[in-house]
Amino acid sequence: MKSSLVLQKKRSLEKRGRPITRAGDYDKVTAIRLSPDFRAKIDAWAARQDDKPPRSEAIRRLLDRALAAESPAAASKQSRTGRPAAKPGSKQGG
């Protein structure tokens, strides 16, 4: 009797938790820490959008925009030291 109870308990424990998935079948979770001020800025941006995306979607969209803004033309404007070129109208230190 005791051995059958142990087997039943073992089987129930094996079925707990998230089902096993193959690698690449899902997006991995990436956690980041945001200051309250930065989080408020993201939330304010999301609130101005027509579809009012949740914070995670707002972060994805903002990152997509930032990465799309990087282009070979922008990269060629970097100085020889590897630092980005000064913005127009700003004082360049050096």
Wavefront OBJ file of the C-alpha trace (Angstrom):
o trace
v 0.000 0.000 0.000
v 2.664 2.431 0.981
v 4.554 1.958 -2.286
v 1.444 2.676 -4.381
v 0.907 5.977 -2.526
v 4.509 6.965 -3.189
v 4.109 6.190 -6.890
v 0.877 8.198 -7.100
v 2.491 11.162 -5.373
v 5.546 10.966 -7.655
v 3.356 10.925 -10.779
v 1.378 13.956 -9.608
v 4.602 15.871 -8.951
v 5.916 15.090 -12.435
v 2.902 16.761 -14.039
v 3.281 20.051 -12.181
v 4.726 23.193 -13.647
v 5.078 24.586 -17.113
v 5.145 22.006 -19.895
v 8.503 21.415 -21.538
v 8.930 23.308 -24.793
v 11.577 23.085 -27.456
v 14.146 25.877 -27.601
v 13.039 28.694 -29.853
v 9.330 27.920 -29.530
v 8.737 30.956 -27.356
v 10.148 34.391 -26.637
v 12.438 34.432 -23.653
v 11.588 36.812 -20.853
v 13.984 39.688 -20.286
v 13.615 41.641 -17.077
v 14.900 45.194 -16.740
v 14.889 47.661 -13.880
v 13.344 51.038 -14.587
v 13.461 54.063 -12.345
v 10.051 55.494 -11.425
v 10.771 58.563 -13.588
v 11.743 56.489 -16.632
v 8.740 54.208 -16.150
v 6.467 57.258 -15.990
v 7.925 58.565 -19.262
v 7.248 55.238 -20.977
v 3.709 55.128 -19.592
v 3.076 58.713 -20.746
v 4.297 57.839 -24.249
v 2.038 54.775 -24.312
v -0.945 56.856 -23.187
v -0.450 59.195 -26.161
v -0.670 56.296 -28.636
v -3.996 55.598 -30.334
v -4.199 51.983 -29.164
v -2.825 52.623 -25.626
v -0.359 49.697 -25.572
v 0.683 48.096 -22.277
v 4.107 48.997 -20.929
v 5.843 45.913 -22.378
v 4.536 46.655 -25.881
v 5.443 50.343 -25.501
v 9.020 49.382 -24.610
v 9.219 47.076 -27.657
v 7.931 49.830 -29.964
v 10.311 52.436 -28.564
v 13.240 50.048 -28.978
v 12.167 49.266 -32.537
v 12.145 52.986 -33.316
v 15.547 53.539 -31.734
v 17.106 50.613 -33.580
v 15.518 51.677 -36.876
v 17.004 55.146 -36.401
v 20.465 53.581 -36.439
v 21.628 53.485 -39.997
v 24.926 53.288 -41.868
v 24.672 57.046 -42.407
v 24.367 57.662 -38.670
v 27.272 55.320 -37.948
v 29.518 57.111 -40.454
v 29.029 60.389 -38.582
v 30.965 59.066 -35.607
v 34.312 60.666 -35.017
v 37.532 58.695 -35.327
v 37.601 58.264 -31.551
v 34.430 56.184 -31.755
v 32.267 58.803 -30.075
v 29.126 60.040 -31.822
v 29.476 63.325 -33.642
v 28.130 66.405 -31.871
v 24.527 67.315 -32.498
v 23.961 70.391 -34.639
v 23.939 73.534 -32.535
v 25.659 71.946 -29.541
v 29.098 72.804 -28.261
v 31.583 70.037 -28.871
v 34.017 69.530 -26.033
v 37.437 68.397 -26.672
l 1 2 3 4 5 6 7 8 9 10 11 12 13 14 15 16 17 18 19 20 21 22 23 24 25 26 27 28 29 30 31 32 33 34 35 36 37 38 39 40 41 42 43 44 45 46 47 48 49 50 51 52 53 54 55 56 57 58 59 60 61 62 63 64 65 66 67 68 69 70 71 72 73 74 75 76 77 78 79 80 81 82 83 84 85 86 87 88 89 90 91 92 93 94
